[in-house]
Amino acid sequence: MSAAPDVSVVVAVYNTMPYLTECLNSLVQQTIGRERLEIVAVDDGSTDDSGRELDRFAALYPDTVKVIHQANSGGPAAPSNRALELATGRYVYFIGSDDYLGEEALERMVKYADKHESDVVVGKMVGTNGRYVHQALFQHGDREVRPDEPGVPFTLANTKLFRREMVEKYKLRFPEHMAVGSDQPFTIEALVRARKISVVASYTCYYAVKRGDASNITYRANHLSRLECTAEMMNFTAGLIEAGPERDAILHRHFLWELAKLVQDDFPGLDRELRVQICAGIARLADAYFTDGIRDAMDVKRRVRISLAGAGAVDELSEAITSEAENGVPFVIEGARAFARYPGFRDPRIGLPDRVFEVLAKDSVGAQLAPGTRLLTSEWEQQGDGLTYVASVRVPVTGVSDGVTLRLAKGAMPKSADKPGARKLKPNHKTPAVVGEQVVEPAEDGAATVLHARVPLDHVTVKRGVRVYLDVAGATYEVPVRGSDLPMPLARRWGPEGDPYRASALVNDKGRVVIDTARMYPPKRDQILRTLGAPVRKLRSLAGRVRSVGVRKLKSAGFKKPTGSKRK
């Protein structure tokens, strides 16, 4: 290669076969052309066939692929630094050796950087094989961004296009002593130093692969190693950016992501000494950087966990995690305000302010409400031709006299509600009308509220879900009542003797209670229409689409309807 290439792609490699082959193929097949491309791959002492595969590609593409073999260094930082010393392109791009690029990725990013004079270009990334990649940055099209703009702090991997002149001007390199996260200091400084940062969101440039054995380095590191590296990332950021909103925007990511992952569901099962060390490490970082702005920007669950860890409340933190997993979280309603009653709430020994536990407008607490919303009893109450569904439900809130109702709702809950088990409704959402009697009283243990509902049934053929509607901190939550492992009342006949109905309380395949009412002896025409209704509607819809397509084709071919013609 005589002239300097447009872009040098750095590939740090350690035992990534067979993923490495797809990675390298995606590079040599880039539409930018191999004459504008340089691939610098460093084999960091691989013990599988990765080194031989690199040599094979170097033999196939000697003018494009450079390969260096070195003893294992323990992480991607050293091989990445070695490759930087050899790179000659105007831009440098980093790729994980188990990931791959879209074929137009480099051409599009280099073109965008040249046109807009960008020092850093972030190409759209997606995850494969269940690998999570934050998508907020890519939701608003190709554009320029700032380091503190929403979404940017959540894309701190080095998988970006960097102007090499900037990299060398500021002597940007990867800290080789960091076991994980060594790309973050490099990327953070590049973002801060860059004259312009651009996003190419109109094309999927990068495919991040989660290996089948989850052996990516991010998934291997232990708790203390991750804590130590996170502390280094945060201290580095604090030394680079003055205290204020810009620094908070980046450090918020570390509290929300790296540190919060240290106090997830596995925390209570760790050795106590390890738990103490984790909390002590989080406490040091919280004392230094956990500003009110960062605290309030976090969701209530992670806000509480970080605060309990920061207060050294190891046992309360363990209890908070365990109890939430088993029973959800109880809430205290005080007027327009609501508080999550985790262990440590208003505990003078711990001394955390109420604000830590408060449900803020941005919070969504459906996942915490759902496990504690439990059906206690249900039955039919029949009077003459009328039938009433009578149910008592335990709801995990205290301090309410209204704002809690049970209603029967048509239609299925959206799939997005499956994992949390509930959903926060938008302000303009139309909810079913409240019918019948609704009475609330404190539960005997004082830790919840019991809702007693008597809902009269209409003489209609319909399936409706039993749902609790609950107002918390200015928002309404819809919580389907679950009935798994609970006895349901037997099906009941009711209505006029000449036109009786049947009512059934069922538990669907998601464990939710459904009330099914139907005529027992519908007219034959109604039975036929119900049986054939869905297929007939689909056929009518298909026929309409076919007719519409046919008319458009005739018009495009120049055919016109004869004037004066009438349908007979």
Secondary structure, 3 states (H helix, E strand, C coil): CCCCCCEEEEEEECCCCCHHHHHHHHHHCCCCCHHHEEEEEEEECCCCCHHHHHHHHHHHCCCCEEEEEECCCCCCHHHHHHHHHHCCCCEEEEEECCCEECCCHHHHHHHHHHHHCCCEEEEEEEEECCCCCCCHHHCCCCEEECCCCCCHHHCCCCCCEEEHHHHHHCCCCCCCCCCCCCHHHHHHHHHHHCCCEEEEEEEEEEEEECCCCCCCHHHHCCHHHHHHHHHHHHHHHHHHCCCCHHHHHHHHHHHHHHHHHHHCCCHHHCCHHHHHHHHHHHHHHHHHHCCHHHHHHCCHHHHHHHHHHHCCCHHHHHHHHHHHHHHCCCEEEECCEEEECCCCCCCCCCCCCHHHHECCCCCCCHHHHHHHCEEEEEEEEEECCEEEEEEEEEECEECCCCCEEEEEEECCCCHHHCCCCCEECCCCCCCCCCCCEEEEEECCCCCCEEEEEEEECCCCCEEEEEEEEEEECCEEEEEECECCCCCCCCCEEECCCCCCEEEEEEECCCCEEEEEEEECCCCHHHHHHHHHHHHHHHHHHHHHHHHHHHHHHHHHCCCCCCCCCCCC
